[in-house]
């Protein structure tokens, strides 16, 4: 319901707050899911409203909401404002391990990346989700690679994830290829090779194997390499014998 009808979810959240004001944890989780649904539509103001509709009870609940608020500020082109939210979300366990890990990754990106690059990332993600136009984001990745923008590899990796999540698979593919070519030797390039293999697994398993072979040869010390070896073994078992 939250994903398909965020307006209806907002109404249910208000009812929950009215009849069960003591159940703050459930309310916070509903506010987070509602905000995430609005963000997938590029509706930043509605996402903020969803978070603001529930006051957290304690620092753990505040940290849960802070992770989303940090991402909202990045999308809004305010990376400096995102930092405080992400620092809270990255340091306080919330019972949701993914929340803390995601906040740590975003905080690292905010600290490493060029401010202009972060602003361009936010503009591009909103254009893709709100306006159905992945072009600005893919163009930004090309620019980051050419200009060697600080933190560009991390920006490109996040851009690919957002494009894929929004259903722009071909744009995500082009960004991952650009990451491999534009930032050779980076952890993001190794991850992009693994993601490309996953994308090609069904439609073109031989090409998937080629991506994995490249990862194993060029990034033998990467944390992705053992995953690539297991993945390649699975693919080769599935391929018909010549």
Backbone bond lengths (Angstrom), bond angles and torsions (degrees), N, CA, C in turn:
res aa  C-N    CA-C-N  psi(-1)  N-CA   C-N-CA  omega(-1)  CA-C   N-CA-C  phi
1 X - - - 1.467 - - 1.529 110.70 -
2 X 1.335 116.67 -43.93 1.462 119.77 -177.83 1.518 110.52 -61.05
3 X 1.344 117.01 -44.61 1.454 120.84 -177.58 1.522 111.37 -69.43
4 X 1.325 117.36 -43.02 1.460 121.14 -174.23 1.523 112.40 -82.47
5 X 1.327 117.60 -34.05 1.465 121.01 -175.94 1.536 110.06 -135.57
6 X 1.320 117.62 72.99 1.476 118.63 -178.18 1.521 113.29 -62.65
7 X 1.332 118.20 -28.18 1.467 119.92 176.47 1.525 110.30 -63.87
8 X 1.325 116.02 -45.79 1.460 120.72 178.51 1.520 110.17 -64.51
9 X 1.330 116.37 -38.83 1.461 120.17 178.21 1.519 111.10 -62.24
10 X 1.331 116.67 -37.44 1.465 120.11 178.24 1.522 110.79 -63.29
11 X 1.332 116.08 -38.66 1.459 119.99 177.81 1.528 111.06 -64.83
12 X 1.329 116.03 -42.35 1.466 119.88 178.08 1.523 111.38 -64.95
13 X 1.324 115.69 -35.34 1.462 119.54 178.51 1.522 110.73 -64.72
14 X 1.324 116.74 -41.40 1.476 120.07 177.53 1.528 110.62 -62.66
15 X 1.334 116.03 -41.27 1.464 119.41 178.27 1.532 110.64 -63.27
16 X 1.312 115.28 -42.33 1.469 119.24 179.02 1.525 110.42 -60.32
17 X 1.320 116.90 -43.74 1.461 120.73 179.88 1.525 111.41 -63.52
18 X 1.316 115.40 -34.89 1.468 119.42 -177.80 1.530 111.42 -72.73
19 X 1.338 116.12 -45.59 1.464 119.55 -173.87 1.533 113.47 -90.51
20 X 1.333 117.27 -22.21 1.467 119.96 -177.56 1.529 110.31 -134.15
21 X 1.311 117.93 59.46 1.468 120.02 -177.33 1.525 113.27 -62.58
22 X 1.331 116.46 -20.85 1.465 119.60 -178.64 1.535 112.35 -78.90
23 X 1.324 117.28 -16.85 1.466 120.73 -177.76 1.533 109.76 -89.69
24 X 1.312 115.07 67.59 1.465 118.88 -173.55 1.522 112.74 -70.51
25 X 1.332 118.30 -34.86 1.464 119.60 -178.81 1.521 111.03 -62.13
26 X 1.320 116.58 -45.68 1.464 119.88 177.91 1.523 110.31 -62.47
27 X 1.334 116.29 -39.57 1.459 119.74 178.71 1.511 112.56 -64.63
28 X 1.333 116.64 -40.69 1.465 120.51 178.50 1.521 110.50 -63.20
29 X 1.331 117.08 -44.55 1.466 120.09 179.61 1.523 111.04 -63.10
30 X 1.324 116.99 -39.47 1.462 120.15 176.96 1.522 110.78 -64.37
31 X 1.331 116.49 -39.49 1.467 119.79 179.85 1.520 110.88 -65.45
32 X 1.328 116.92 -38.36 1.468 121.07 179.29 1.523 110.57 -66.23
33 X 1.325 116.91 -47.61 1.472 119.82 -179.64 1.518 111.18 -63.47
34 X 1.324 116.43 -38.90 1.461 120.03 178.36 1.522 110.87 -64.85
35 X 1.330 116.68 -44.08 1.462 120.43 178.58 1.519 111.05 -61.41
36 X 1.327 117.11 -41.93 1.459 120.48 179.43 1.524 111.38 -63.42
37 X 1.326 116.58 -37.01 1.464 119.51 177.46 1.524 111.01 -64.30
38 X 1.327 116.99 -41.13 1.462 120.05 177.58 1.524 111.02 -66.85
39 X 1.320 117.45 -37.29 1.465 119.87 179.22 1.518 110.90 -64.24
40 X 1.329 117.45 -35.24 1.462 119.76 177.95 1.520 111.64 -66.37
41 X 1.325 115.96 -14.58 1.464 121.04 175.39 1.524 111.83 -102.99
42 X 1.318 116.75 3.21 1.458 120.66 179.84 1.511 114.03 74.76
43 X 1.325 117.90 18.33 1.462 122.52 -176.28 1.533 109.41 -98.79
44 X 1.314 115.95 84.77 1.464 120.19 -174.34 1.522 112.44 -67.67
45 X 1.323 117.56 -41.47 1.466 120.00 -178.78 1.525 111.20 -63.55
46 X 1.336 116.02 -40.91 1.465 118.90 178.94 1.530 110.61 -66.73
47 X 1.322 116.28 -34.77 1.465 119.69 177.38 1.523 110.45 -64.58
48 X 1.336 116.69 -42.81 1.468 120.04 177.53 1.526 110.84 -61.79
49 X 1.319 115.90 -42.16 1.464 120.11 179.74 1.528 110.89 -60.44
50 X 1.327 115.87 -39.97 1.467 119.40 -179.67 1.523 110.86 -62.25
51 X 1.326 117.07 -44.31 1.463 120.27 179.02 1.524 110.77 -66.29
52 X 1.323 116.46 -42.62 1.467 120.75 -177.16 1.524 112.58 -68.52
53 X 1.323 117.29 -16.97 1.467 119.91 -176.43 1.523 112.79 -73.16
54 X 1.334 117.35 -14.07 1.467 120.76 -179.23 1.520 109.22 -129.38
55 X 1.321 116.36 123.18 1.464 120.85 176.95 1.525 109.17 -86.38
56 X 1.326 118.11 124.40 1.465 120.17 -177.87 1.521 111.76 -70.19
57 X 1.314 115.12 151.49 1.459 121.80 176.94 1.526 107.78 -110.06
58 X 1.303 116.70 93.62 1.453 120.40 179.72 1.516 112.95 101.91
59 X 1.329 114.46 165.40 1.456 120.33 -172.26 1.527 112.09 -70.88
60 X 1.327 119.12 -30.94 1.457 120.16 -179.88 1.522 111.47 -66.33
61 X 1.313 116.57 -42.84 1.459 119.44 177.57 1.527 110.68 -67.72
62 X 1.333 116.65 -36.47 1.466 120.20 177.09 1.525 110.61 -63.67
63 X 1.339 116.27 -38.66 1.461 120.12 179.25 1.518 111.18 -65.41
64 X 1.319 116.65 -36.57 1.476 120.59 178.33 1.520 110.16 -60.27
65 X 1.310 116.86 -44.77 1.462 120.67 178.51 1.523 111.52 -72.81
66 X 1.324 116.87 -32.87 1.463 120.68 -176.98 1.518 112.11 -61.94
67 X 1.329 117.09 -33.90 1.462 119.79 178.98 1.524 110.71 -60.07
68 X 1.325 116.29 -41.25 1.467 120.32 179.19 1.524 110.29 -72.33
69 X 1.322 116.79 -40.87 1.464 119.80 179.35 1.527 111.44 -61.51
70 X 1.332 117.04 -37.16 1.457 119.81 177.45 1.514 111.91 -62.05
71 X 1.331 116.40 -42.87 1.466 120.31 178.80 1.526 110.79 -67.06
72 X 1.318 116.95 -38.07 1.467 120.31 177.00 1.523 110.10 -59.08
73 X 1.319 117.30 -44.60 1.468 120.32 -178.78 1.530 111.46 -66.05
74 X 1.320 117.53 -36.05 1.467 119.27 175.54 1.523 109.91 -63.39
75 X 1.314 116.97 -46.06 1.462 120.51 179.54 1.521 111.40 -63.16
76 X 1.324 116.51 -30.66 1.462 120.87 -179.63 1.521 112.37 -81.73
77 X 1.331 117.06 -0.58 1.464 119.88 178.79 1.511 113.78 81.58
78 X 1.348 116.86 26.00 1.464 120.78 -179.80 1.527 110.32 -125.50
79 X 1.324 116.87 68.36 1.469 119.08 -177.46 1.519 113.70 -60.93
80 X 1.341 118.05 -31.87 1.464 119.71 178.59 1.526 110.59 -63.94
81 X 1.334 116.47 -39.51 1.461 120.45 178.36 1.522 111.30 -69.58
82 X 1.330 116.42 -27.33 1.468 120.08 -179.78 1.519 111.93 -69.34
83 X 1.325 116.85 -29.52 1.462 120.87 -171.37 1.529 112.72 -56.52
84 X 1.334 117.55 -49.15 1.464 120.28 -177.37 1.516 112.32 -60.54
85 X 1.328 116.28 -42.62 1.469 119.73 178.14 1.526 110.74 -62.29
86 X 1.327 116.53 -45.16 1.460 120.48 -176.79 1.523 111.82 -68.77
87 X 1.331 116.93 -34.81 1.468 119.44 177.15 1.526 110.70 -62.64
88 X 1.333 116.82 -40.74 1.461 119.96 177.47 1.526 110.34 -64.99
89 X 1.328 116.45 -47.82 1.464 120.36 -177.40 1.525 112.14 -65.59
90 X 1.324 117.24 -28.98 1.464 121.01 -176.82 1.521 113.23 -82.43
91 X 1.308 117.81 -16.95 1.469 120.18 -174.40 1.519 113.93 -108.06
92 X 1.314 118.24 -15.84 1.461 121.11 -176.06 1.525 110.18 -110.04
93 X 1.343 119.14 118.74 1.464 120.64 175.08 1.526 110.22 -61.86
94 X 1.319 116.51 136.34 1.463 120.50 -177.40 1.520 112.99 -115.91
95 X 1.332 117.74 -2.96 1.456 119.49 -172.19 1.509 111.66 88.28
96 X 1.328 116.68 -7.60 1.463 123.04 176.56 1.524 107.40 -118.54
97 X 1.342 119.29 94.07 1.469 120.71 -175.87 1.520 113.55 -54.96
98 X 1.322 116.49 -35.74 1.455 119.77 -179.30 1.515 112.97 -62.63
99 X 1.327 116.91 -30.10 1.462 120.85 179.40 1.520 110.49 -63.74
100 X 1.309 116.17 -48.20 1.463 120.31 -177.74 1.529 111.30 -67.53
101 X 1.324 116.77 -43.45 1.466 120.55 -179.99 1.519 110.59 -62.30
102 X 1.343 116.28 -45.83 1.461 119.81 179.26 1.514 112.21 -61.79
103 X 1.335 116.18 -39.96 1.463 119.89 179.26 1.524 111.02 -66.65
104 X 1.331 116.74 -39.79 1.467 120.30 177.49 1.526 111.06 -61.35
105 X 1.324 116.27 -42.38 1.463 120.08 -179.99 1.523 110.80 -65.36
106 X 1.327 116.67 -43.57 1.465 119.60 178.84 1.521 111.29 -66.15
107 X 1.321 116.79 -39.76 1.461 120.21 178.87 1.525 110.14 -63.02
108 X 1.313 117.14 -41.89 1.456 120.39 176.51 1.510 111.94 -61.01
109 X 1.329 116.21 -37.94 1.461 120.07 178.70 1.523 110.90 -67.88
110 X 1.328 116.93 -42.49 1.467 120.70 178.61 1.526 110.43 -60.68
111 X 1.325 116.70 -38.70 1.465 120.27 -178.62 1.525 112.58 -74.17
112 X 1.338 117.08 -29.33 1.464 120.24 -174.61 1.520 113.76 -95.34
113 X 1.315 116.93 -28.67 1.463 120.10 -169.30 1.521 112.56 -87.87
114 X 1.301 114.15 155.47 1.455 122.54 173.56 1.528 109.25 -67.30
115 X 1.331 117.45 138.07 1.470 120.75 -178.00 1.520 111.71 -59.04
116 X 1.336 116.16 -41.18 1.464 119.47 179.45 1.525 110.67 -63.01
117 X 1.329 116.51 -36.15 1.454 119.79 177.59 1.515 111.83 -65.48
118 X 1.330 116.93 -40.60 1.460 120.82 177.82 1.523 111.31 -64.47
119 X 1.328 116.17 -39.63 1.469 119.85 177.52 1.523 109.86 -63.20
120 X 1.335 116.67 -44.03 1.465 120.62 179.47 1.526 110.95 -63.77
121 X 1.334 116.75 -36.86 1.459 120.20 176.55 1.522 110.31 -59.95
122 X 1.330 116.67 -48.62 1.456 120.21 180.00 1.511 112.37 -60.47
123 X 1.324 117.05 -45.15 1.464 121.13 179.21 1.525 110.07 -60.45
124 X 1.331 116.13 -43.26 1.457 120.25 -178.01 1.512 113.18 -66.62
125 X 1.334 117.20 -41.99 1.458 120.06 179.63 1.524 110.40 -64.91
126 X 1.320 116.98 -42.71 1.467 120.09 179.29 1.526 110.53 -65.12
127 X 1.328 117.74 -39.49 1.465 120.33 177.89 1.523 110.70 -61.49
128 X 1.322 116.73 -39.44 1.461 120.29 -179.20 1.522 111.98 -70.66
129 X 1.328 117.10 -41.13 1.459 120.31 -174.68 1.522 113.07 -85.34
130 X 1.330 117.21 -37.35 1.467 120.12 -176.54 1.519 112.37 -90.48
131 X 1.324 117.56 -34.34 1.466 121.14 -173.80 1.517 113.58 -112.28
132 X 1.317 117.47 -3.70 1.456 119.70 179.33 1.513 113.75 69.28
133 X 1.319 116.88 29.23 1.463 121.08 -177.07 1.527 110.01 -124.83
134 X 1.336 117.58 100.61 1.464 119.73 179.17 1.521 113.54 -79.92
135 X 1.335 117.02 -6.39 1.456 121.17 -175.11 1.520 115.30 -55.39
136 X 1.343 118.98 -50.43 1.467 119.05 -178.42 1.528 113.54 -57.07
137 X 1.321 117.18 -35.57 1.459 119.71 -178.29 1.530 110.95 -72.06
138 X 1.327 117.37 -44.04 1.466 119.37 178.94 1.528 110.64 -65.99
139 X 1.329 117.05 -36.00 1.467 120.24 177.60 1.529 111.10 -66.07
140 X 1.314 116.66 -37.21 1.467 119.98 178.48 1.521 111.01 -64.01
141 X 1.334 116.54 -39.86 1.466 119.43 179.33 1.522 110.39 -61.40
142 X 1.333 116.71 -43.13 1.465 120.48 177.42 1.525 110.46 -59.35
143 X 1.321 116.10 -42.90 1.465 120.83 179.81 1.525 111.17 -64.43
144 X 1.330 117.29 -43.34 1.465 120.11 -179.90 1.525 111.06 -61.29
145 X 1.335 115.96 -39.17 1.464 119.46 -179.24 1.521 111.14 -67.38
146 X 1.323 116.67 -42.22 1.465 120.98 -178.31 1.523 110.86 -68.37
147 X 1.333 116.21 -42.73 1.465 120.86 -174.99 1.524 113.09 -88.80
148 X 1.332 117.13 -1.51 1.464 121.38 -178.34 1.526 110.89 54.03
149 X 1.304 115.89 47.44 1.463 122.08 179.80 1.530 110.81 -57.83
150 X 1.339 118.05 131.30 1.471 119.83 176.81 1.532 111.18 -55.06
151 X 1.314 115.70 131.01 1.461 119.84 -178.48 1.511 113.26 74.41
152 X 1.325 117.47 11.67 1.461 120.72 -174.95 1.511 114.09 -60.68
153 X 1.329 117.18 -36.90 1.461 119.52 -179.74 1.526 110.86 -63.68
154 X 1.331 116.79 -42.06 1.457 120.24 177.40 1.516 112.09 -65.57
155 X 1.324 116.28 -39.83 1.460 120.52 176.81 1.523 110.36 -61.59
156 X 1.332 116.21 -43.76 1.461 120.36 -179.46 1.526 111.25 -64.90
157 X 1.335 116.66 -40.23 1.451 119.62 178.66 1.517 112.18 -62.00
158 X 1.325 116.40 -42.29 1.460 120.40 178.59 1.519 110.65 -68.84
159 X 1.333 117.09 -37.56 1.463 120.77 177.26 1.523 110.50 -59.40
160 X 1.334 117.05 -43.56 1.462 120.59 179.50 1.524 111.06 -62.40
161 X 1.330 116.83 -42.63 1.463 120.52 179.30 1.524 111.12 -61.11
162 X 1.330 116.50 -44.17 1.460 120.24 -178.28 1.523 111.39 -67.82
163 X 1.322 117.47 -39.54 1.464 120.66 178.00 1.524 110.64 -64.51
164 X 1.312 116.43 -42.40 1.465 120.07 178.98 1.526 110.50 -64.17
165 X 1.329 116.72 -43.55 1.463 120.55 -179.96 1.519 111.63 -63.44
166 X 1.338 116.62 -30.92 1.464 120.93 -179.68 1.523 112.51 -84.95
167 X 1.332 117.14 -1.04 1.457 120.39 176.83 1.513 115.55 92.66
168 X 1.327 117.60 8.70 1.469 120.98 179.54 1.530 108.82 -95.61
169 X 1.327 115.71 72.84 1.456 119.73 -172.94 1.521 112.85 -64.74
170 X 1.335 117.29 -40.75 1.463 118.84 -178.66 1.528 111.16 -68.17
171 X 1.320 116.58 -37.81 1.465 119.47 176.22 1.523 110.35 -65.90
172 X 1.332 116.35 -40.42 1.466 119.93 177.08 1.525 110.30 -61.79
173 X 1.335 115.98 -40.20 1.461 119.69 178.05 1.525 110.98 -61.05
174 X 1.337 116.52 -46.86 1.467 119.49 -177.74 1.528 111.02 -62.82
175 X 1.328 116.67 -36.07 1.467 120.10 178.33 1.530 110.32 -68.21
176 X 1.321 117.21 -39.78 1.468 119.58 179.43 1.527 111.47 -67.14
177 X 1.326 116.65 -39.66 1.466 119.31 176.01 1.524 109.70 -63.26
178 X 1.340 116.46 -41.64 1.466 120.61 178.19 1.526 111.15 -63.02
179 X 1.323 116.70 -34.59 1.469 120.48 178.09 1.524 110.83 -66.47
180 X 1.327 116.01 -43.59 1.467 120.54 178.70 1.525 110.75 -61.74
181 X 1.340 115.97 -44.13 1.464 120.34 -176.94 1.529 112.81 -78.77
182 X 1.332 116.22 -34.18 1.461 120.08 -173.11 1.510 115.14 -86.45
183 X 1.337 116.86 -24.80 1.469 120.30 -178.58 1.529 110.25 -131.00
184 X 1.331 117.39 58.76 1.471 119.50 -179.19 1.524 111.04 -60.64
185 X 1.308 115.23 139.97 1.456 120.55 -179.98 1.511 114.66 89.30
186 X 1.325 117.70 -7.25 1.463 120.62 -177.72 1.529 111.05 -85.96
187 X 1.337 117.61 154.54 1.468 119.82 174.17 1.525 111.95 -59.16
188 X 1.335 115.76 -33.25 1.468 119.57 -179.80 1.522 111.34 -66.54
189 X 1.335 117.05 -34.71 1.464 120.15 177.85 1.526 110.68 -66.13
190 X 1.328 116.41 -41.01 1.464 119.82 177.73 1.524 110.57 -62.83
191 X 1.320 116.59 -43.64 1.467 119.92 178.79 1.523 110.63 -64.74
192 X 1.336 117.00 -38.15 1.463 120.33 179.31 1.524 110.94 -62.44
193 X 1.325 117.49 -39.75 1.465 120.42 177.37 1.525 110.96 -61.48
194 X 1.322 116.93 -42.10 1.462 120.21 178.21 1.525 110.66 -64.76
195 X 1.325 116.71 -42.05 1.464 120.15 179.22 1.527 111.41 -65.46
196 X 1.328 117.63 -38.21 1.462 120.86 176.84 1.527 110.62 -62.43
197 X 1.318 116.64 -40.80 1.464 119.92 177.44 1.525 111.12 -62.56
198 X 1.320 116.30 -40.97 1.464 119.64 178.63 1.522 111.00 -64.18
199 X 1.327 116.30 -38.73 1.461 119.82 179.73 1.525 111.66 -65.06
200 X 1.341 116.79 -33.06 1.464 121.04 -175.12 1.522 113.62 -94.55
201 X 1.316 117.13 -1.39 1.467 120.15 -172.39 1.524 112.59 -53.23
202 X 1.316 117.72 -47.33 1.460 120.60 -174.66 1.519 112.41 -83.60
203 X 1.329 116.75 -48.49 1.463 120.47 -173.79 1.522 113.07 -75.94
204 X 1.315 117.76 -34.39 1.466 120.80 -175.30 1.529 109.65 -147.64
205 X 1.336 116.94 74.91 1.467 119.30 -175.46 1.525 113.99 -62.34
206 X 1.328 117.95 -29.14 1.460 119.27 178.17 1.529 110.78 -66.71
207 X 1.314 115.84 -39.56 1.463 118.40 176.80 1.528 110.32 -67.47
208 X 1.333 116.40 -36.18 1.464 119.71 176.24 1.529 110.37 -59.97
209 X 1.322 116.64 -42.76 1.467 120.42 177.80 1.522 110.48 -61.32
210 X 1.340 116.52 -39.86 1.467 120.09 -179.94 1.526 111.41 -62.90
211 X 1.335 117.02 -40.91 1.465 119.79 176.86 1.529 110.36 -61.28
212 X 1.330 115.57 -43.37 1.464 120.23 -177.92 1.527 111.50 -66.40
213 X 1.324 116.04 -40.73 1.469 119.09 177.63 1.525 110.69 -60.63
214 X 1.329 115.29 -41.14 1.466 118.93 179.02 1.523 110.86 -63.59
215 X 1.318 116.50 -41.28 1.469 120.47 179.13 1.532 110.21 -61.10
216 X 1.331 116.13 -47.03 1.465 120.38 -176.41 1.524 111.40 -65.03
217 X 1.334 116.85 -40.19 1.465 120.84 -177.60 1.525 111.59 -74.00
218 X 1.339 116.81 -44.98 1.460 120.52 -173.49 1.525 113.50 -85.85
219 X 1.346 116.89 -21.80 1.467 120.37 -176.75 1.531 110.48 -131.66
220 X 1.335 117.70 57.06 1.473 119.71 -175.20 1.528 113.83 -63.68
221 X 1.342 117.59 -24.72 1.462 120.99 -178.86 1.524 112.69 -94.66
222 X 1.323 116.82 -0.78 1.460 120.40 -178.27 1.523 111.01 -69.68
223 X 1.323 115.26 149.92 1.465 119.82 173.94 1.521 111.25 -65.04
224 X 1.343 116.67 -18.20 1.454 121.08 178.68 1.527 112.41 -79.22
225 X 1.331 117.71 -20.27 1.465 121.00 -173.56 1.533 113.12 -61.60
226 X 1.337 120.26 -47.56 1.473 118.81 178.03 1.528 112.59 -60.96
227 X 1.328 116.03 -36.97 1.463 119.72 177.32 1.516 109.52 -63.89
228 X 1.335 116.37 -42.24 1.461 121.10 -179.92 1.526 111.15 -62.50
229 X 1.322 117.30 -39.98 1.468 120.22 -179.84 1.529 111.08 -63.79
230 X 1.323 116.48 -44.05 1.470 119.42 179.03 1.526 110.58 -65.58
231 X 1.320 115.36 -41.67 1.462 120.96 -179.52 1.527 109.88 -62.31
232 X 1.336 117.12 -44.39 1.456 120.84 -178.59 1.526 111.11 -65.03
233 X 1.322 116.91 -37.95 1.464 119.67 177.27 1.527 110.74 -62.23
234 X 1.328 116.86 -40.54 1.463 120.70 177.48 1.521 110.79 -62.66
235 X 1.330 116.19 -45.94 1.459 120.12 -178.47 1.525 111.42 -62.39
236 X 1.306 117.04 -42.72 1.463 120.09 -178.01 1.528 111.62 -66.91
237 X 1.315 116.92 -31.72 1.470 119.17 174.90 1.522 111.08 -67.52
238 X 1.332 115.76 -31.13 1.461 120.23 -177.83 1.524 112.83 -82.23
239 X 1.341 117.59 -23.54 1.461 120.73 -177.28 1.524 110.36 -71.62
240 X 1.350 116.59 141.29 1.467 118.92 176.64 1.521 110.47 -67.18
241 X 1.321 115.89 145.80 1.456 119.78 178.93 1.519 110.23 -69.76
242 X 1.334 115.02 140.25 1.466 119.40 -179.56 1.525 110.03 -68.65
